[in-house]
Amino acid sequence: MLEDYANIFNRRKLFLRFNGLQKAFIEKHKGAKIKGGIIAKHNLFIHYFNEYKYHLYSAYYFIEQLEQLEKAIINQYKELKPFIDFHDETKIEYDSFIVHEYSLRIMPFLNTMFILQDRLMILIATYTAIEFKDPIKNSNELDKDYKNRIKNYRSKLQSFASYATNYYGILKEFPDEIGELVVKYWKQNGQELRKYRNLEQHQFNLLEEAYIIREPNERFILYLPDNPNEQNFEKLTYDKKIIAIDFFKSEVQVFHDFVEDMMKIIGIKPEKHEFASNFSPKSSFIKEYNEGDLMKIWVIKNEAILISVGEKTPDGNAAKLNMRKIENKMNILKWEIK
């Protein structure tokens, strides 16, 4: 359950500096006149920050699911093992419904890491109040061409690859230390992870080289191709024996260190995680609601919390927020496809 990951992250000391980013942002703007565009940027930052934490928790959740599914695959294999007549096989090509469940978690994990890469620089730019300026129009450039160039430039600002490759010199807006860190991460790790996401998303399913390895220990292994840029399926190679789960866990750790180093550069102090410390963005506009306008149901394990708007205060400037708990009996999903 994702709500457990606040405690898991605290126990493992994961992304504690990143978690301090929101507090630092609020402290940074304390006492400033909150109006117009400042309100919009403040709300946008809080929205991006909470969304980012959700994706961080999700990435680790998918990794844990992959680990549990690997154990389930081995347990399934061991049930079958007494009925298998082995010879000298060192590996067994293995396919089952649990392997397919395993495969279904790979794309969400890779997409989540893709999102985490892309959103990071947007958060940092918002925190540091960096304003990107559109490229200047060339003297002989047609209006139509210039508009398309501006559109492409603004779109590129949403991609981590643009920062890592210093598209239109956008890294110069950031401190030099951050620029060096971004380029280093991209060259050594970031782009490789992205290649596997693009391969799975646009070319081929990664579930091709899946085996039970018998030596030195029995283990389920999915190998990743050595050349994820390859667009011809028949030319994919697996000589490097890249084990998917090992690669994913290593890349998550590298990304964690990269993000925490970046937070350290901009002076963010560590803060413990608190699960769902914020309500939905609408809650900040609670005074605009009347009794009966708003209902939120928040299910956490064995309980559900109901949130609704009650009567307004005598001065009419704020609404009373009513909360109560009820029992939740449905904690797991049982799939039944007909």
N, C-alpha and C positions, 0 to 999 in steps of 0.2 A: 504494500500500500504506500502511495506516495507520501502520505502524512507521516510515515515513519522516518522519512529521509532527513528531516530536520535533526532528529536525534542521531541518526547514522552519520551525518556530515559533522556534527559536533564531536562525536566519539572518535571519528577518524581524522578530525581536524582538516576537513575539506572546504575549500572556498570560503574560509573565514574572513580573509581580507576583502574578497568580493562582497561578502555579505555586509561589510561595513560601508559599502559605497552609498547606500541609500541614506544612512544616518549622516554621513559626511556631506551629502548633497543638501539635506535639510538644514544642517548646521551652517552650511555655506551661505544659505539664503535667509537665515534667521534675521529678522529685523528689517529686511528689505521690503519695499512697498510692493505688495503682490497685486498686480493688475494686468489686464490685457494679455499680451504675448507671454509675459512671465508666467501667468497662471497656466496657459496652454503648454509651455515647455515643462513646467513643474509636473503637471498631470501626465504628460507624455513620458517623462523620465520614470515616474513611479510605475506607470503601466509597463514600460519596457523592462524595468528592473524586476518586477514580480513575474512577468512572463519569462524572463531569463532564468530566474530561480526554478521555475516549473520545468523548464527544459533541462537544466542541470540535474535535477532530481530524476527526470525521465531517462536521461542517458545512463545513469547508474542503475536504474530500475531494469532497463533492457539488458544491461550486462549481467545483472543478477539472474534474470530470467534465462539467459543463454547458459549460464553456469548450471542452473537447476535442471534445464532440459538436457544438458550433456549427461548429468548424473542419471536422469530418467532413461536416456537412451542406453547407457551402460547397464542399468538394472534390467531393462527389457532384453538386451542381448544375453545377459547372464541367465535369464529364464529359458532362453532358447539353446544356450550353449550345451547342455547335456545331450541334446538330440543331434548335434552337429558332428560329423565325422571329419576331423581335421587331419591335414597332412603336414606340409611345411609352409603353409600360408603365414606371412608376416602381417598382412593387412587384408581386411575384408570390406568390399564395397557394401555399404549399408544404407538401406532406405526404409523408412517407416513413417507412420503418421506423426510420430514425435519429431523425427528429423524435419518434416515439413513445418511443424510448429516452430522449430528452431529457425528454419529459413525465413519464416514470417516476421521474426524479430529483427533480422539484419537490416532491412530497409528502414524501419522506423529509427533504429539506432543511428545509422549513417545519416539519415535526414536530420535527426536531432543535432548531431555534431556539426552538420552543415549550417544549421540555423544558429547554433552557438557561435560559430566562427563569424558569420555575417553580422550578427547583432552586436558583437562586442565593441567594434569601433564606433558604432552609432551611440552606444551608451557612454563611451569615453568622451566622445566629441560633445555630447550634451552636458556631461558633468563639467568639462573644462571650458564650456561656452565657446567652442570653436564654431565659427560661421564659415561655411564653404561658399566661395563666390563663383558664379558661373563663368566659364571661359569667355574671353573678349571676342567679339565678332571681328572676323577678318575683313579688311577693306573691300575685297572683291567677292565676298561670300554672299550668296543669295539668302534671303530671309528664311526660305523653306529649309535650306541646308543648315543654317544656323540653329533654327528651332529643333531640328532633328539631333544636332550635335549636343544641344543643351539637354534634351530629353535623355539622350544616351548617357551623358555625364551624370545627371541626377540619378539615373538608374544604377550606374556603376558605384555610386556612393553607398549603395545597399549591399555591396559584395565585398567580403574580406579580401578576395583576390586582388581587387583594385588597390587596396592599401598596401598589400604585400608586394605588388609590382610597381607601386608608386605612380599609379595612373594620374596623368595631368599634374604630377608633383604634389598630390594631396597629403603625403606623409610630412611635408615641410610644415604643415599646420600644427603638428604634434611635437612634443619635446624629442630631441634627438635620441635619447635613450629608448623611448617607446618605438620610434621608427626602426632602430637597430634590432630591437626585440622582435618586432613583427616580421621583419625580413628573415631573421634567423629561424624563427619558428616555421615560417612558410617553407623555406628551402629545406629544412631538415625533417619536417614532419607534416605540416598542415596540408600541403598540396597533394601528398600521397594519399592521405585519408580521403580527400575530396575526389581523387581519381576513382577510388573504389565505389564511392557513392554514385558517381556519374556512370560508371560501368554497370552497376546494378540497376540504376534508374533508366538508362537510355539504351543499353546494349544487351547484356546477358544476365541471367540469374546466376548468382555466385554459387548456388548449390550444385556443383558439378563433381568436385573431388571430395566426396564425403566417405570416410572409412572408419572402421574399428581397427585400431592399431593393436597388435598383440604383444609387441616387444618395444621397450623394456617393460612397460606396464600396459595393461589393456585400457584403452582410452578412445573416446569418439573424437575424431579430428575432421575439421573442414579446412581444406587448404585454399588459400587465396592465390590468384594468378600472379606471376612475377611482373607481368606487363599490362597493368590495368588501362593503359592508353590504347591498347589494341582494339580495333573495331571488327576484326575478322575472328570469329569464334574459333576457327580451326588453328589459329596461330597463337592462342593463349598457351603459356608455358607455366609449369609448376616445379621447376628445378630447385628453387630456393626453399621449398617446403615452409611457406609462410602460414602458420596456424592462425585461423581467423580470430578466435577468442583471445589468444595471447597478444596478437597485434592490436586488437581493439582495446584491451585493458592497458597496454603500454601507451597507446595514443591518448587515452583519457587521462592518464597520469601526466603525460607531457603537457597536455592542454591545461590541466589544473595548475601545474608549475608556471606555465606561461602567463596565465591570467593573474595568478597571485603575485608574480614578479612585476607585472604591469601595475597592479594596485599599489604595490610597495613604492614604485617610482612616483606615483602621483600622491603619495602620502596617506593612503587609506589604512586605518587601524583595523585589526581583526574584531569581528563581532560574532557572537553565537547565533545560530539559526533559530528562528521561532516559526513554527508552521502556521501559515495562513494568518499572519499578524495583521493583514489588511483584509477588509471586506472587498466586495466588488467596487469598481470605480464609481458606480452610481451612489454608493454610500456617502461619498463626499458631498453630494448634492441633496442630502436627506431633507434639508429644510424646505426644498421645493416640492416635496411630496405631501400629500394629504393622507388621512387615515384610510386604509384600504387600498392605497395605490401600489404598495410594494410588498413583495413576499420573496424571501430567499430561503431555500432549503439546503442545508449544508450537512451532508452525511459523513460521519467519521466513525468507522468501525461499528461498534454496537449502539451508537447513538446518532440521532439526527437533531440538528439545531434549526429551529424555525425562527426566522427574523422577519418582523413586519413593522410597518409604520403605525404608530398610535396617534393619540390626540396631540395637537400642537400645544406648545407652551403658551401661557397667558399673553406674552408679548407677540406671539405669532411668528417669531423669527426662526424657530427650530421645532422639529418634530420629535416626539418621543419614540425611541427605538425599543420595541418589545422583543424579547428573546425567551424561548423556552425549549427544553429538551424532551424528546420522546424516544422510545426504544426502537432500534433498527434491527430487524431479525434476518435481513438478507445481506450476507457478507461475502458470498462467493457467487460466481456465475457457473451454471451447468449448461454446457452447450448441447443442444439437441437439434441437429440439422435434418429436416425432412424434405 
